[in-house]
Amino acid sequence: MIINPGYRISCVKDSEIDEAAAKYGFKNIFIGYDTTAKKNKGINNYNELMETYLAFRNGNDWRVRYKKEVDSLYKLAFLQDSSKLNPAK
C-alpha cells in the first residue's frame, strides 16, 4: 500500500491502473487533503519504507516503469474520451 494525499483522478482505466499497481506489489490509497503535519510525517515515513521494499522486490527503476504504464493508460483513456466527442464521419 502506498498512501497518497489528495483524491484519485477518476478515469475509465482505473481498474487497469489498479492492476498495474498490483503487478508491482502495492495498492494506492488516497486520503484527501485533510491531514496534519504529524500525519504527513507518518505517511512519509511509511511510504519511504514501502519504496525501499518495492525497490528490492521490483528493481530500482520500478517507479519509472510503473509511471510509464500508468501514463499510457491515462493517454488511452483521453484518446477514448476524445473519440467520443469527435466521432469519425
Secondary structure as UniProt FT lines:
FT   STRAND          2..4
FT   TURN            12..13
FT   HELIX           14..24
FT   STRAND          28..30
FT   HELIX           37..58
FT   TURN            60..61
FT   HELIX           62..85
//
